[in-house]
Amino acid sequence: MELQVIARGSSWIELRDAQGRTVYADLLEGRKRFRLGTGLSLKAGRPELVQVQLGAGPAQALPPGEWWTWHRFQPPGA
């Protein structure tokens, strides 16, 4: 399963795996897919510009929060 991150404008994105290792840390504008594995945590510099799509599900805006908020995504049934 994949997590697709969609940035409607330039936003700093940091993704960490379930062990806390950084998977991605860079500016993102557009779309990028990441293997979900056992779970990912995402932090966005401009969360109001970022949507996420888990597998074939619908794209959803990040929940309201500040840039320092970590959003966790896990595979179904985890």
C-alpha positions as a Markdown table, in Angstrom:
| # | Residue | x | y | z |
|---|---|---|---|---|
| 1 | Met | 0.0 | 0.0 | 0.0 |
| 2 | Glu | 1.1 | 3.5 | -0.7 |
| 3 | Leu | 0.7 | 7.0 | 0.8 |
| 4 | Gln | 0.5 | 9.7 | -1.8 |
| 5 | Val | 1.3 | 13.2 | -0.6 |
| 6 | Ile | -0.2 | 16.0 | -2.7 |
| 7 | Ala | 1.1 | 19.6 | -2.2 |
| 8 | Arg | -0.9 | 22.3 | -4.0 |
| 9 | Gly | 2.0 | 24.7 | -3.4 |
| 10 | Ser | 5.5 | 24.5 | -2.1 |
| 11 | Ser | 5.6 | 22.9 | 1.3 |
| 12 | Trp | 8.4 | 21.4 | 3.4 |
| 13 | Ile | 7.5 | 17.7 | 4.0 |
| 14 | Glu | 9.1 | 15.3 | 6.4 |
| 15 | Leu | 8.2 | 11.6 | 6.5 |
| 16 | Arg | 9.4 | 9.1 | 9.0 |
| 17 | Asp | 8.9 | 5.4 | 9.1 |
| 18 | Ala | 7.6 | 3.4 | 12.1 |
| 19 | Gln | 11.1 | 3.2 | 13.6 |
| 20 | Gly | 11.5 | 7.0 | 13.4 |
| 21 | Arg | 13.9 | 7.0 | 10.5 |
| 22 | Thr | 13.6 | 9.8 | 8.0 |
| 23 | Val | 12.2 | 8.6 | 4.7 |
| 24 | Tyr | 11.9 | 12.0 | 3.0 |
| 25 | Ala | 12.7 | 15.5 | 4.0 |
| 26 | Asp | 12.4 | 18.2 | 1.2 |
| 27 | Leu | 10.3 | 20.8 | -0.4 |
| 28 | Leu | 7.4 | 19.2 | -2.3 |
| 29 | Glu | 5.1 | 20.8 | -4.9 |
| 30 | Gly | 2.9 | 18.3 | -6.7 |
| 31 | Arg | 2.6 | 14.6 | -5.9 |
| 32 | Lys | 4.9 | 12.0 | -4.5 |
| 33 | Arg | 4.2 | 8.4 | -3.5 |
| 34 | Phe | 5.7 | 6.5 | -0.6 |
| 35 | Arg | 5.5 | 2.9 | 0.4 |
| 36 | Leu | 3.4 | 2.8 | 3.6 |
| 37 | Gly | 5.1 | -0.3 | 5.1 |
| 38 | Thr | 4.1 | -0.6 | 8.8 |
| 39 | Gly | 3.2 | 3.1 | 9.0 |
| 40 | Leu | 4.5 | 6.6 | 8.2 |
| 41 | Ser | 4.4 | 9.9 | 10.2 |
| 42 | Leu | 4.2 | 13.1 | 8.2 |
| 43 | Lys | 4.9 | 16.7 | 9.2 |
| 44 | Ala | 4.2 | 19.5 | 6.7 |
| 45 | Gly | 5.6 | 23.1 | 6.8 |
| 46 | Arg | 2.4 | 24.4 | 5.3 |
| 47 | Pro | -0.3 | 21.8 | 6.2 |
| 48 | Glu | -3.1 | 23.9 | 4.6 |
| 49 | Leu | -1.6 | 23.1 | 1.2 |
| 50 | Val | -1.2 | 19.4 | 1.7 |
| 51 | Gln | -3.5 | 16.5 | 1.1 |
| 52 | Val | -2.9 | 12.8 | 1.5 |
| 53 | Gln | -4.3 | 9.7 | -0.2 |
| 54 | Leu | -4.0 | 6.3 | 1.4 |
| 55 | Gly | -4.0 | 3.5 | -1.2 |
| 56 | Ala | -7.0 | 3.9 | -3.6 |
| 57 | Gly | -9.0 | 6.0 | -1.1 |
| 58 | Pro | -10.0 | 9.6 | -1.6 |
| 59 | Ala | -7.5 | 12.4 | -1.2 |
| 60 | Gln | -8.0 | 14.2 | 2.1 |
| 61 | Ala | -6.7 | 17.5 | 3.6 |
| 62 | Leu | -4.5 | 17.1 | 6.6 |
| 63 | Pro | -6.4 | 17.7 | 9.9 |
| 64 | Pro | -6.1 | 21.2 | 11.2 |
| 65 | Gly | -2.9 | 21.7 | 13.2 |
| 66 | Glu | 0.3 | 23.6 | 13.3 |
| 67 | Trp | 3.4 | 22.8 | 11.2 |
| 68 | Trp | 5.0 | 20.9 | 14.1 |
| 69 | Thr | 2.1 | 18.4 | 14.3 |
| 70 | Trp | 2.9 | 14.8 | 13.2 |
| 71 | His | 0.2 | 13.0 | 11.3 |
| 72 | Arg | 0.3 | 9.2 | 11.5 |
| 73 | Phe | -0.8 | 6.8 | 8.8 |
| 74 | Gln | -1.0 | 3.1 | 9.1 |
| 75 | Pro | -2.2 | 0.3 | 6.9 |
| 76 | Pro | -5.8 | -0.9 | 7.4 |
| 77 | Gly | -6.1 | -3.3 | 10.3 |
| 78 | Ala | -2.8 | -2.2 | 12.0 |
